[in-house]
Amino acid sequence: MHTVSVTVAGLLLLGLFCGVGWAFAREQGARSAVLIFVPVWFVATALNMWVGVNRAGYTVLQEMPVSVIMFVIPTAFALTLRARLR
């Protein structure tokens, strides 16, 4: 359930980034916001992985596949959105 919650949070964060970008510069702003979102989301998923390893007691090998899934899904949506905004 945590994986789904974090992934949905990533999609909502992407929407927030794109909404703010759109408000400032329409399509170009939304496209730029995607480029800002991806590294921010990477840091967020890395922090989530760190918490899982250091606080929840999972090993890196247990936490890594989950973190990759949580990173890839919102990032794929972001890059697809960026491509469609051309």
MIZAKOL-481081 format. One line per field, with one value per atom (N, C-alpha, C, O, CB): residue number from 1; residue in one letter; x negated, y, z negated. Coordinates in pm, 1 decimal, always signed. Atoms other than C-alpha are relative to their C-alpha. Glycine has a CB too. Layout:
residues N
nr c(NUM|...)
rest c(A|...)
u c(X|...)
v c(Y|...)
w c(Z|...)
***
This chain:
residues 86
nr c(1|1|1|1|1|2|2|2|2|2|3|3|3|3|3|4|4|4|4|4|5|5|5|5|5|6|6|6|6|6|7|7|7|7|7|8|8|8|8|8|9|9|9|9|9|10|10|10|10|10|11|11|11|11|11|12|12|12|12|12|13|13|13|13|13|14|14|14|14|14|15|15|15|15|15|16|16|16|16|16|17|17|17|17|17|18|18|18|18|18|19|19|19|19|19|20|20|20|20|20|21|21|21|21|21|22|22|22|22|22|23|23|23|23|23|24|24|24|24|24|25|25|25|25|25|26|26|26|26|26|27|27|27|27|27|28|28|28|28|28|29|29|29|29|29|30|30|30|30|30|31|31|31|31|31|32|32|32|32|32|33|33|33|33|33|34|34|34|34|34|35|35|35|35|35|36|36|36|36|36|37|37|37|37|37|38|38|38|38|38|39|39|39|39|39|40|40|40|40|40|41|41|41|41|41|42|42|42|42|42|43|43|43|43|43|44|44|44|44|44|45|45|45|45|45|46|46|46|46|46|47|47|47|47|47|48|48|48|48|48|49|49|49|49|49|50|50|50|50|50|51|51|51|51|51|52|52|52|52|52|53|53|53|53|53|54|54|54|54|54|55|55|55|55|55|56|56|56|56|56|57|57|57|57|57|58|58|58|58|58|59|59|59|59|59|60|60|60|60|60|61|61|61|61|61|62|62|62|62|62|63|63|63|63|63|64|64|64|64|64|65|65|65|65|65|66|66|66|66|66|67|67|67|67|67|68|68|68|68|68|69|69|69|69|69|70|70|70|70|70|71|71|71|71|71|72|72|72|72|72|73|73|73|73|73|74|74|74|74|74|75|75|75|75|75|76|76|76|76|76|77|77|77|77|77|78|78|78|78|78|79|79|79|79|79|80|80|80|80|80|81|81|81|81|81|82|82|82|82|82|83|83|83|83|83|84|84|84|84|84|85|85|85|85|85|86|86|86|86|86)
rest c(M|M|M|M|M|H|H|H|H|H|T|T|T|T|T|V|V|V|V|V|S|S|S|S|S|V|V|V|V|V|T|T|T|T|T|V|V|V|V|V|A|A|A|A|A|G|G|G|G|G|L|L|L|L|L|L|L|L|L|L|L|L|L|L|L|L|L|L|L|L|G|G|G|G|G|L|L|L|L|L|F|F|F|F|F|C|C|C|C|C|G|G|G|G|G|V|V|V|V|V|G|G|G|G|G|W|W|W|W|W|A|A|A|A|A|F|F|F|F|F|A|A|A|A|A|R|R|R|R|R|E|E|E|E|E|Q|Q|Q|Q|Q|G|G|G|G|G|A|A|A|A|A|R|R|R|R|R|S|S|S|S|S|A|A|A|A|A|V|V|V|V|V|L|L|L|L|L|I|I|I|I|I|F|F|F|F|F|V|V|V|V|V|P|P|P|P|P|V|V|V|V|V|W|W|W|W|W|F|F|F|F|F|V|V|V|V|V|A|A|A|A|A|T|T|T|T|T|A|A|A|A|A|L|L|L|L|L|N|N|N|N|N|M|M|M|M|M|W|W|W|W|W|V|V|V|V|V|G|G|G|G|G|V|V|V|V|V|N|N|N|N|N|R|R|R|R|R|A|A|A|A|A|G|G|G|G|G|Y|Y|Y|Y|Y|T|T|T|T|T|V|V|V|V|V|L|L|L|L|L|Q|Q|Q|Q|Q|E|E|E|E|E|M|M|M|M|M|P|P|P|P|P|V|V|V|V|V|S|S|S|S|S|V|V|V|V|V|I|I|I|I|I|M|M|M|M|M|F|F|F|F|F|V|V|V|V|V|I|I|I|I|I|P|P|P|P|P|T|T|T|T|T|A|A|A|A|A|F|F|F|F|F|A|A|A|A|A|L|L|L|L|L|T|T|T|T|T|L|L|L|L|L|R|R|R|R|R|A|A|A|A|A|R|R|R|R|R|L|L|L|L|L|R|R|R|R|R)
u c(-82.0|+0.0|-86.4|-50.4|+93.3|+89.3|-290.1|-53.4|-66.2|-116.6|+51.1|-425.3|+103.0|+68.4|-38.2|-106.6|-92.1|+16.4|+31.1|+133.5|-16.3|-61.6|-111.8|-85.9|+3.5|+113.1|-408.3|+4.5|-25.6|-133.7|-9.7|-357.3|+109.2|+89.1|+27.9|-108.5|-26.6|-45.4|-13.8|+129.3|+52.4|-197.3|-94.0|-94.9|-73.9|+87.7|-456.7|+78.0|+40.4|-89.5|-83.4|-187.5|+67.5|+80.5|+105.8|-59.1|-18.4|-104.3|-74.5|+60.9|+108.1|-351.8|-31.2|-56.8|-126.3|+19.1|-399.9|+109.1|+80.4|+0.4|-109.1|-58.8|-19.0|+10.1|+130.4|+27.0|-153.5|-109.3|-95.1|-40.1|+109.0|-480.9|+48.3|+19.1|-115.4|-48.8|-310.2|+100.9|+101.6|+62.9|-96.9|-28.7|-67.3|-26.8|+93.3|+73.3|-270.8|-74.6|-75.4|-98.7|+69.8|-477.1|+94.6|+62.6|-71.8|-100.3|-164.8|+48.7|+70.9|+118.8|-48.7|-51.0|-98.3|-58.2|+25.2|+100.0|-377.5|-31.7|-51.5|-126.4|+44.1|-458.7|+68.7|+9.1|-149.6|-77.6|-191.3|-78.2|-139.5|+42.6|+59.4|-327.4|-148.7|-197.8|+23.2|+144.5|-692.8|-29.3|-125.6|-64.7|+17.6|-658.7|+25.6|-45.8|+90.9|-30.2|-500.3|-110.2|-146.6|+134.8|+110.2|-775.0|-123.5|-193.0|-33.7|+114.8|-1040.6|+23.0|-70.2|-27.0|-31.9|-862.0|-26.3|-65.6|+145.8|+27.8|-894.8|-148.6|-186.4|+45.1|+144.4|-1271.5|-43.9|-144.9|-74.8|+28.8|-1270.3|+56.4|-4.8|+59.1|-65.1|-1032.8|-85.4|-95.8|+133.4|+69.5|-1248.3|-111.1|-112.4|-59.2|+100.9|-1552.7|+57.6|+9.4|-107.9|-63.8|-1328.7|+63.7|+53.8|+106.2|-63.1|-1137.0|-104.6|-82.3|+90.2|+108.0|-1463.1|-48.4|-68.4|-116.6|+43.4|-1573.6|+106.4|+73.2|-28.3|-107.7|-1232.5|+3.4|+20.8|+135.2|-1.1|-1244.4|-126.5|-122.0|+14.4|+122.7|-1605.7|+14.4|-30.4|-121.8|-25.3|-1504.6|+94.9|+75.6|+58.4|-91.8|-1216.1|-73.0|-46.2|+114.5|+78.7|-1458.9|-88.6|-101.4|-85.7|+86.1|-1693.7|+80.1|+32.7|-63.8|-86.3|-1407.3|+35.1|+34.3|+128.9|-33.0|-1308.6|-114.7|-92.9|+40.9|+117.4|-1662.4|-38.4|-64.3|-118.5|+50.2|-1754.9|+103.7|+68.4|-56.9|-103.2|-1423.6|+88.3|+121.7|+86.4|-93.0|-1204.5|-70.7|-6.4|+83.8|+75.5|-1481.3|-11.2|-54.3|+59.2|+16.3|-1471.1|-145.8|-218.6|+95.0|+132.4|-1791.2|+7.1|+115.5|-55.7|+3.6|-1902.9|+55.2|+127.1|-144.4|-49.2|-1831.6|+151.6|+214.6|-67.5|-145.3|-1476.4|+66.0|+172.5|+40.3|-59.8|-1412.2|-21.8|+59.7|-56.5|+35.3|-1576.4|+108.9|+144.6|-128.2|-102.6|-1310.8|+123.9|+183.0|+41.5|-116.2|-1032.8|-29.5|+55.6|+38.5|+37.6|-1219.3|-6.4|+32.8|-134.2|+5.2|-1279.6|+141.0|+165.5|-72.8|-138.9|-908.0|+59.9|+125.9|+85.0|-55.7|-815.9|-60.4|+5.2|-23.4|+62.1|-1060.7|+43.9|+73.3|-151.7|-22.2|-990.3|+141.4|+158.0|-27.8|-137.8|-610.9|+28.3|+72.2|+99.3|-23.3|-582.3|-95.0|-56.8|-13.9|+94.6|-895.2|+44.4|+31.6|-140.6|-50.7|-748.3|+117.9|+127.3|+41.8|-111.1|-429.5|-53.4|-4.6|+95.4|+55.6|-638.0|-62.8|-38.5|-103.7|+66.5|-846.0|+98.8|+81.2|-108.0|-105.0|-539.5|+74.2|+102.8|+98.6|-66.4|-368.4|-86.7|-37.0|+33.7|+92.5|-675.5|-1.1|-1.2|-143.4|+1.4|-678.6|+130.2|+128.4|-21.3|-129.1|-308.4|+20.7|+106.2|+112.9|-15.3|-348.0|-80.6|-84.2|-42.7|+79.0|-570.5|+88.9|+39.8|-90.5)
v c(-119.5|+0.0|+126.0|+227.2|-0.2|-115.0|+233.2|+33.2|+150.2|-27.0|-21.7|+185.5|+73.0|+165.6|-133.6|-65.7|+284.0|+144.2|+234.5|-76.8|-135.4|+585.6|+93.0|+206.4|-4.2|-83.3|+714.5|+24.9|+135.5|-66.4|-17.4|+656.8|+100.7|+185.8|-134.6|-97.2|+845.9|+139.5|+238.2|-41.7|-129.2|+1123.3|+58.2|+179.1|-14.6|-45.4|+1141.8|+54.1|+155.3|-112.8|-47.9|+1176.7|+132.2|+220.5|-104.9|-127.2|+1449.4|+111.6|+225.3|-15.4|-98.6|+1627.0|+41.7|+159.0|-56.5|-32.6|+1605.7|+96.0|+193.7|-128.4|-89.7|+1764.4|+140.4|+239.5|-56.5|-129.9|+2041.8|+74.8|+193.2|-17.6|-61.9|+2108.5|+50.4|+163.5|-99.4|-39.2|+2114.1|+113.6|+202.7|-119.6|-108.4|+2333.3|+133.6|+235.5|-32.0|-123.7|+2590.4|+45.1|+163.6|-19.2|-35.0|+2576.2|+55.8|+152.7|-120.9|-46.1|+2616.0|+140.4|+223.2|-97.7|-131.6|+2914.2|+110.7|+223.6|+0.3|-103.2|+3095.3|+13.6|+125.3|-29.7|-10.4|+3009.6|-100.8|-144.2|-18.9|+92.9|+2778.8|-127.1|-185.8|+67.8|+129.7|+2479.1|-5.2|-105.3|-30.1|-0.2|+2580.3|-9.3|-74.3|+127.4|+7.4|+2627.2|-139.1|-186.7|+98.1|+137.4|+2286.0|-94.8|-185.4|-46.4|+84.6|+2126.0|+19.6|-77.1|+30.9|-26.6|+2294.3|-56.9|-104.6|+150.9|+52.3|+2190.4|-149.5|-199.7|+29.2|+143.8|+1825.8|-24.2|-116.7|-62.7|+16.1|+1867.9|+29.5|-23.5|+90.9|-27.5|+2007.2|-112.1|-149.7|+137.1|+105.0|+1736.8|-126.3|-184.5|-34.6|+129.7|+1438.7|-6.8|-103.3|-26.8|+10.9|+1516.1|+17.0|-44.6|+103.0|-15.0|+1631.2|-132.0|-171.8|+113.0|+127.6|+1304.3|-107.1|-194.1|-44.3|+93.9|+1109.0|+15.8|-83.4|+20.8|-25.6|+1273.0|-48.7|-106.3|+151.3|+44.6|+1202.1|-152.2|-204.9|+51.1|+146.1|+832.8|-52.7|-154.5|-60.6|+41.3|+806.7|+20.2|-63.4|+79.1|-24.3|+960.0|-105.6|-153.6|+141.0|+104.8|+713.8|-133.3|-208.3|-14.3|+123.1|+429.0|+3.2|-96.8|-20.5|-14.0|+559.9|-26.3|-94.9|+141.3|+22.2|+565.6|-148.4|-204.1|+85.3|+141.9|+212.2|-86.3|-185.3|-44.9|+77.5|+85.6|+31.8|-59.2|+27.8|-39.5|+283.7|-2.5|-23.9|+136.3|-4.9|+307.0|-124.3|-175.6|+122.1|+112.8|+21.8|-134.5|-237.3|+8.1|+122.8|-236.2|-86.3|-201.2|-78.6|+75.8|-346.0|+7.1|+99.2|+53.5|-6.2|-429.6|+82.0|+106.4|-142.6|-75.6|-230.2|-85.3|-34.6|+46.4|+88.8|-532.7|-17.8|-38.5|-135.3|+8.3|-551.2|+130.5|+129.3|-34.7|-131.2|-179.4|+50.4|+127.5|+100.0|-52.2|-118.4|-22.0|+74.0|-64.1|+16.1|-277.4|+86.0|+137.8|-145.4|-82.7|-94.0|+146.1|+216.6|-16.2|-138.5|+235.5|+26.9|+134.1|+32.3|-16.5|+182.9|+13.9|+100.0|-119.5|-8.2|+122.2|+136.1|+199.2|-114.0|-128.1|+430.8|+116.3|+219.2|+19.6|-106.1|+639.7|-5.2|+98.1|-10.0|+14.8|+501.1|+38.6|+102.1|-142.5|-25.8|+529.6|+149.9|+191.5|-61.9|-143.6|+906.6|+62.1|+154.4|+73.4|-53.1|+971.6|-33.0|+50.6|-55.5|+36.8|+782.0|+88.7|+133.5|-148.6|-91.3|+987.5|+139.0|+203.5|+7.2|-133.0|+1304.8|+11.5|+109.0|+32.4|-6.5|+1226.1|-16.2|+43.6|-107.0|+12.1|+1117.8|+132.5|+175.9|-113.0|-129.8|+1443.1|+102.7|+181.3|+47.0|-94.5|+1640.7|-20.9|+75.8|-16.4|+29.2|+1465.2|+46.1|+92.7|-150.5|-37.8|+1535.8|+151.0|+199.9|-65.7|-145.1|+1906.3|+70.3|+193.3|+52.3|-62.0|+1965.0|+63.1|+119.8|-101.9)
w c(+0.0|+0.0|+0.0|+60.0|-120.3|+5.3|-73.4|+140.0|+176.0|-97.2|-135.0|+278.8|+85.5|+159.0|+65.3|-76.3|+431.6|-46.4|+36.0|-15.0|+54.0|+202.3|+46.9|+87.2|-153.1|-41.7|+285.4|+150.4|+195.2|-39.0|-144.6|+658.4|+35.4|+122.0|+68.5|-22.5|+651.1|-43.5|+22.9|-77.6|+44.2|+454.1|+106.2|+129.0|-135.5|-107.4|+731.3|+118.5|+177.7|+45.1|-110.3|+994.2|-35.3|+49.5|+36.2|+45.0|+789.6|-0.1|+36.6|-141.3|-2.4|+750.9|+143.4|+170.5|-67.8|-141.6|+1126.4|+46.5|+115.6|+86.6|-35.5|+1171.3|-55.8|+11.1|-48.8|+61.4|+931.7|+75.5|+105.8|-146.8|-74.2|+1111.3|+136.1|+175.0|+18.1|-132.5|+1451.2|-8.7|+76.1|+70.8|+18.0|+1323.9|-25.1|+30.8|-114.6|+26.8|+1189.0|+125.2|+158.6|-117.5|-123.9|+1506.4|+104.4|+173.2|+56.1|-96.2|+1718.6|-35.4|+53.1|+4.8|+43.2|+1511.3|+36.2|+64.4|-150.8|-28.9|+1575.4|+148.2|+196.0|-74.9|-139.3|+1936.7|+91.8|+190.3|+7.7|-82.2|+2081.2|+31.8|-57.4|+129.4|-35.2|+2274.7|-29.5|-81.6|+146.6|+24.9|+2252.6|-150.2|-190.8|+59.1|+144.5|+1877.7|-54.5|-142.9|-67.9|+42.5|+1834.2|+43.3|-31.7|+57.3|-46.4|+2044.9|-87.4|-118.7|+147.2|+87.5|+1830.9|-139.5|-204.1|-8.7|+133.3|+1512.7|-8.5|-113.8|-35.3|-2.5|+1616.2|-22.9|-94.7|+134.5|+17.6|+1636.2|-143.2|-189.5|+96.3|+140.9|+1283.8|-86.9|-186.9|-42.8|+78.0|+1156.2|-11.7|-119.7|+62.2|-1.0|+1255.2|-105.6|-182.0|+138.8|+106.4|+1033.6|-140.6|-235.7|+22.0|+131.0|+749.3|-41.8|-157.9|+2.8|+31.1|+769.6|-29.2|-113.3|+115.4|+28.5|+780.5|-144.3|-214.4|+98.2|+138.1|+454.7|-98.2|-201.8|-21.8|+89.1|+298.9|-12.0|-121.9|+50.5|+7.7|+390.8|-67.0|-136.0|+139.9|+69.1|+274.2|-150.4|-228.9|+53.0|+141.9|-58.1|-56.4|-168.1|-21.1|+42.5|-80.1|-16.4|-110.3|+100.5|+10.7|-16.7|-123.6|-194.2|+125.9|+117.6|-283.5|-127.7|-218.3|-4.4|+116.1|-534.0|-11.9|-121.6|+10.5|+2.1|-435.8|-49.5|-119.2|+136.9|+41.6|-491.2|-144.0|-222.7|+93.3|+132.3|-802.1|-111.3|-227.3|+8.3|+104.3|-986.0|-2.6|-109.4|+19.4|-5.1|-864.2|-4.9|-26.3|+125.0|+14.0|-863.6|+124.2|+114.9|-105.0|-123.2|-499.9|+45.8|+8.7|+110.3|-58.4|-315.5|+128.7|+181.8|+27.0|-125.3|-12.4|+114.1|+200.2|+32.1|-105.4|+208.0|-4.9|+98.8|-10.8|+11.4|+74.2|+42.6|+104.4|-143.2|-23.5|+108.1|+142.6|+193.3|-98.0|-132.2|+447.9|+106.3|+174.6|+46.2|-104.6|+676.3|-23.7|+71.0|+9.1|+33.2|+496.5|+31.6|+85.8|-149.0|-28.2|+522.9|+149.6|+195.6|-64.2|-145.5|+892.9|+56.3|+140.9|+66.3|-46.6|+950.3|-35.7|+46.8|-61.4|+43.9|+747.7|+77.6|+93.8|-149.8|-78.8|+952.1|+146.0|+206.0|-9.0|-144.1|+1298.3|+42.7|+146.8|+41.5|-44.1|+1309.3|+14.7|+121.9|-99.1|-20.7|+1242.0|+102.7|+174.6|-131.7|-97.8|+1449.4|+141.9|+231.4|-25.7|-132.6|+1745.7|+38.4|+152.6|+3.1|-26.9|+1716.2|+34.3|+127.0|-121.7|-22.3|+1698.4|+138.7|+209.8|-107.2|-130.0|+2005.1|+115.1|+221.3|+9.1|-101.1|+2200.7|+15.0|+126.5|-36.9|-3.4|+2107.8|+70.2|+150.8|-141.3|-64.6|+2213.2|+151.6|+227.8|-57.0|-143.0|+2551.0|+67.5|+181.5|+23.1|-58.2|+2606.5|+2.0|+75.8|-77.0|+4.2|+2525.4|+110.5|+114.3|-136.5|-107.7|+2830.8|+102.7|+200.3|+66.9)
***
